[in-house]
Amino acid sequence: MKELKIFAIVVFLTGVLYWGLEPYAHSQLHPHTSAANFDYAQEDEAHAQHVLQAKQDALKEATASGDEAKIKAATSDLEAAQAYLQNYQAFWADINSIDFSKGDATKGAETFMAAGCSGCHGVQSAGMPASMDNVAASQSFGVALPDLSTAGKIYDEKFLAALIKDPVKALVLTHKFNDEQPHPMPGFFGAGGEDVNQEVADMVAYLKSVANEYEKQNGAISNDKLFEDACQRCHDVDYDKKYTLGDRVSLSNYMGSNPPDLSMMIRSKNSDNYLTKFINNPQKMLPGTAMPRVGLSEESTKQLVSYFESVGDSKKAQRDNLGIYLMAYFLILGIFAWLWKRKVWSELH
């Protein structure tokens, strides 16, 4: 009976470690954040409100300390957070005012050309190759430029409109790019039409029509194509023999460091849907990161995370079940060992 008690203690402590302490440790290593919200207007406002609250708390602490230097710095940070919130509220109010149902794909194609978008971006499914290859583009702009054949399908339409109007705000990179250091993609202020928002709606309609044409030609967007269009301009997945499309030196200079290989990211970072949140809004997961928001729709995000699981953690289900099987095995082994011990000692007595 003594051995069974020891075994029960071992089982209990192992369970506490595996299902208690380890998840708790991961929760402390990763920031406590809300779930990913694919309504990007709400996502950005909620994040800005969170930052504002943190700055208000910091000012209270500084005021309580009586340190004038800390109070001045905290006040400045609070004012910046208030301006950040107001800017994003105004930005998304403008985007939300766009009536996408009135978008005209034919006019959008014309605007796309008139605005000079084809000078940088290719649209292969529309027979429009990029003006330069990926290496040349990354050497010129810092990063390879995306082909837009699938953009109207894999990205949220409001995100596309936001990206067209103001890439820096849409990508949540206001900390990295400004008037002194402009983003490689300029904002769109109109191509001669009377209503800029209508022109944006037309271009979004055009990109959607292009994506529909891509699917007619190629079928549903594959995992390989999704990764190529959403991530491969910066990231490798060595497990799947996929490597960044552009020049690594230029990319490192542009990003500030070499973007990580994503082969094992699903195993090291996906507790509490970390990857989904990171794709949705990198800034709330790693403030100050140079990684832009990806802007994928919820469906495309799930497909991308599923791809990472298939490449980097194909044995996840088996691994999750292994611990239970092992404990069941040791339980049965312990019972037989105890019965065998009773039999041996009963004969001796």
C-alpha positions in Angstrom: 0.0 0.0 0.0 2.9 2.3 0.7 4.1 2.0 -2.9 0.7 3.0 -4.2 0.7 6.1 -2.1 4.1 7.0 -3.4 2.9 6.4 -6.9 -0.2 8.6 -6.3 2.0 11.4 -5.1 4.3 11.2 -8.1 1.2 11.2 -10.4 -0.2 14.2 -8.6 3.0 16.2 -8.7 3.6 15.4 -12.4 0.0 16.5 -13.2 0.5 19.8 -11.3 3.8 20.4 -13.2 2.4 19.5 -16.6 -1.1 21.0 -16.4 -0.4 23.7 -13.8 3.0 25.2 -13.5 4.1 24.9 -17.2 1.0 26.8 -18.6 1.3 29.3 -15.8 5.0 29.9 -16.7 4.0 30.5 -20.3 1.2 32.9 -19.3 3.8 34.9 -17.4 6.3 35.0 -20.2 3.7 36.1 -22.7 1.8 39.4 -22.3 -1.7 39.3 -21.1 -3.8 40.6 -24.0 -7.3 40.4 -25.3 -8.2 37.9 -28.1 -7.5 38.9 -31.7 -10.2 41.1 -33.1 -10.6 41.1 -36.9 -12.5 44.3 -36.8 -9.3 46.3 -37.0 -11.0 49.6 -36.0 -12.1 48.1 -32.7 -8.7 46.3 -32.3 -6.7 49.5 -32.7 -9.0 51.6 -30.5 -8.9 48.9 -27.7 -5.1 48.7 -27.9 -4.8 52.5 -27.9 -7.1 52.7 -24.8 -4.9 50.0 -23.1 -1.8 52.1 -23.8 -3.5 55.2 -22.6 -4.6 53.5 -19.3 -1.0 52.4 -18.8 0.3 55.9 -19.3 -2.3 57.3 -16.9 -1.2 54.8 -14.3 2.5 55.7 -14.9 1.7 59.4 -14.4 -0.1 58.6 -11.1 3.0 56.7 -9.9 5.3 59.5 -11.0 3.1 62.1 -9.2 3.1 60.0 -6.1 7.0 59.8 -6.2 7.3 63.6 -6.4 10.1 63.3 -8.9 9.7 66.3 -11.3 11.7 64.6 -14.1 9.5 61.5 -13.9 6.3 63.6 -13.8 7.4 65.6 -16.9 8.3 62.4 -18.8 5.1 60.6 -17.8 3.0 63.7 -18.8 4.6 63.7 -22.2 4.0 60.0 -22.7 0.3 60.5 -21.7 -0.2 63.3 -24.2 1.4 61.1 -26.9 -1.0 58.3 -26.0 -4.0 60.6 -26.1 -3.0 61.8 -29.5 -2.4 58.3 -30.7 -5.9 57.3 -29.7 -7.5 60.3 -31.3 -5.5 59.8 -34.5 -6.6 56.2 -34.8 -10.3 57.0 -34.0 -10.3 59.6 -36.7 -8.5 57.3 -39.2 -10.9 54.4 -38.8 -13.9 56.6 -38.7 -12.9 57.7 -42.2 -12.3 54.1 -43.4 -15.6 53.0 -41.9 -17.4 55.7 -43.8 -16.4 54.0 -47.1 -19.3 52.2 -48.9 -17.6 49.2 -50.4 -20.9 48.0 -52.0 -20.5 50.9 -54.5 -17.0 49.9 -55.5 -16.6 49.5 -59.3 -13.9 47.0 -60.3 -13.5 48.5 -63.8 -12.9 52.0 -62.5 -10.7 50.5 -59.8 -8.4 49.0 -62.5 -8.1 52.5 -64.1 -7.4 54.1 -60.7 -4.9 51.4 -59.9 -2.9 52.4 -63.0 -3.4 56.1 -62.7 -2.2 56.1 -59.1 1.0 54.4 -60.1 0.4 51.2 -58.1 1.6 49.1 -61.0 5.0 50.9 -60.8 5.8 48.8 -57.7 3.2 46.0 -57.5 2.7 43.1 -59.9 -0.7 41.5 -60.4 0.2 38.2 -62.1 -3.3 36.9 -62.4 -4.2 39.9 -64.4 -1.2 39.5 -66.7 0.7 42.3 -65.0 4.2 41.3 -63.9 6.1 43.3 -61.3 8.4 46.0 -62.7 11.4 44.6 -60.8 12.3 41.2 -59.3 12.2 40.5 -55.6 16.0 41.1 -54.9 16.0 44.3 -56.8 12.9 45.5 -55.1 14.3 44.7 -51.6 17.5 46.5 -52.5 15.5 49.5 -53.5 12.8 49.6 -50.8 14.3 47.4 -48.1 11.8 44.6 -48.6 10.4 42.6 -51.6 7.1 44.0 -52.8 4.0 41.8 -52.8 2.2 40.6 -55.9 -1.5 41.6 -55.4 -3.2 38.6 -57.1 -4.6 37.2 -53.9 -4.8 40.5 -51.9 -8.6 40.9 -52.3 -9.2 37.4 -50.9 -6.7 37.0 -48.1 -7.0 40.5 -46.6 -9.9 42.2 -44.9 -11.5 44.8 -47.2 -11.3 47.5 -44.6 -7.7 46.7 -44.0 -7.0 47.0 -47.7 -8.7 50.4 -47.8 -6.7 51.5 -44.7 -3.5 50.3 -46.3 -4.2 52.2 -49.5 -5.0 55.5 -47.7 -2.3 55.4 -45.0 0.1 52.4 -44.9 1.8 53.5 -41.7 -1.4 53.6 -39.6 -2.8 50.5 -41.2 0.4 48.5 -40.5 0.6 50.0 -37.0 4.1 51.4 -37.7 3.7 55.0 -36.5 6.7 54.4 -34.1 9.0 53.5 -37.1 7.9 55.8 -39.9 7.2 59.5 -40.0 7.7 62.6 -42.2 11.5 62.4 -41.6 11.6 58.6 -42.3 8.7 57.9 -44.7 7.3 54.4 -45.4 8.3 53.0 -48.8 4.6 53.0 -49.9 3.1 56.5 -50.0 -0.5 57.1 -48.9 -3.2 57.6 -51.5 -4.7 61.0 -51.7 -6.7 60.6 -54.9 -6.0 60.1 -58.6 -8.1 62.9 -60.0 -11.6 61.8 -59.0 -14.0 63.9 -57.0 -14.3 61.4 -54.1 -11.1 59.8 -52.7 -13.1 57.3 -50.7 -15.0 56.2 -53.8 -11.7 55.7 -55.6 -10.5 53.6 -52.7 -13.7 51.5 -52.8 -13.2 51.0 -56.6 -9.6 49.8 -56.1 -10.7 47.4 -53.3 -13.4 46.1 -55.7 -10.7 45.7 -58.4 -8.4 43.7 -56.0 -11.4 41.5 -55.1 -12.1 40.8 -58.8 -8.5 40.0 -59.4 -8.5 37.5 -56.5 -11.7 35.9 -57.8 -9.9 35.5 -61.2 -6.9 33.9 -59.5 -9.1 31.3 -57.8 -10.8 30.6 -61.1 -7.4 30.0 -62.7 -5.8 28.1 -59.8 -8.4 26.9 -57.4 -8.5 27.9 -53.7 -5.5 29.7 -52.4 -3.0 27.1 -51.2 -1.0 27.2 -48.0 2.1 27.8 -50.0 0.6 30.8 -51.8 -0.8 32.2 -48.6 2.6 32.0 -46.9 4.3 33.5 -49.9 2.0 36.5 -50.1 1.6 37.1 -46.4 5.0 36.2 -44.9 7.7 35.1 -47.2 8.9 38.6 -48.1 10.5 38.6 -44.7 10.4 35.1 -43.2 11.9 31.6 -43.8 10.3 28.3 -43.0 13.4 26.0 -43.3 11.3 22.9 -42.4 9.4 23.4 -45.6 12.4 24.7 -47.7 10.9 28.2 -48.1 13.2 31.2 -47.8 12.8 34.9 -47.9 12.2 36.3 -51.3 14.4 39.4 -51.2 18.0 40.4 -50.3 18.7 39.5 -46.7 21.1 42.4 -46.1 18.6 44.9 -47.3 15.9 43.3 -45.3 17.9 43.2 -42.1 18.7 46.9 -42.5 15.0 47.7 -43.2 13.7 45.7 -40.2 16.5 46.4 -37.8 17.4 42.7 -37.5 16.9 39.4 -39.4 13.3 38.3 -39.1 13.1 34.8 -37.5 12.7 31.5 -39.2 9.1 30.4 -38.5 9.6 26.6 -38.6 9.4 26.1 -34.8 7.3 29.2 -34.0 4.1 27.2 -33.6 5.6 25.1 -30.8 7.4 27.9 -29.0 4.9 30.7 -29.3 1.3 29.4 -29.8 0.1 29.1 -26.2 -3.0 31.3 -25.7 -3.2 31.8 -29.5 0.0 33.9 -29.4 0.6 33.6 -33.2 -3.0 34.6 -34.1 -2.7 37.6 -31.8 0.7 38.5 -33.2 -0.5 38.3 -36.8 -3.5 40.4 -35.9 -1.5 43.2 -34.1 2.2 42.7 -33.4 2.4 45.9 -31.3 0.2 44.6 -28.5 2.3 41.4 -28.2 5.7 43.0 -28.7 5.6 46.8 -28.3 8.0 48.6 -30.6 8.6 45.6 -33.0 9.3 46.5 -36.6 7.0 43.8 -37.8 3.9 45.3 -39.5 0.4 44.1 -39.0 -0.3 41.4 -41.5 -4.0 42.3 -42.0 -5.3 38.9 -42.9 -8.9 38.0 -42.6 -9.9 35.6 -39.8 -10.2 32.8 -42.3 -6.8 33.4 -43.8 -5.2 33.7 -40.3 -6.6 30.3 -39.3 -5.3 28.8 -42.5 -1.8 30.3 -42.0 -1.6 29.1 -38.4 -2.8 25.6 -39.5 0.0 25.6 -42.1 2.6 26.4 -39.4 1.1 23.5 -37.3 1.4 21.1 -40.2 5.0 22.1 -40.9 6.4 22.7 -37.4 4.2 20.5 -35.2 2.8 17.7 -37.3 2.9 15.3 -34.2 1.0 17.7 -31.9 -2.0 15.4 -31.4 0.1 12.4 -30.7 2.3 14.3 -28.3 -0.6 15.6 -26.4 -2.0 12.1 -25.9 1.4 10.6 -25.1 1.5 11.9 -21.5 -1.9 10.4 -20.7 -0.9 7.0 -22.3 2.3 6.9 -20.3 0.5 7.7 -17.0 -2.1 5.0 -17.7 0.8 2.6 -18.5 2.6 3.3 -15.2 -0.7 3.1 -13.3 -1.4 -0.4 -14.6 2.3 -1.4 -14.1 2.1 -0.1 -10.5 -1.0 -2.2 -9.8 0.6 -5.3 -11.2 3.8 -4.6 -9.2 1.8 -4.2 -6.0 -0.2 -7.4 -6.6 3.0 -9.3 -7.4 4.6 -8.0 -4.1 1.6 -9.0 -2.1 1.8 -12.5 -3.6 5.5 -12.9 -2.9 5.3 -11.6 0.7 2.2 -13.6 1.5 4.1 -16.8 0.7 7.0 -15.8 3.0 4.6 -15.1 5.9 
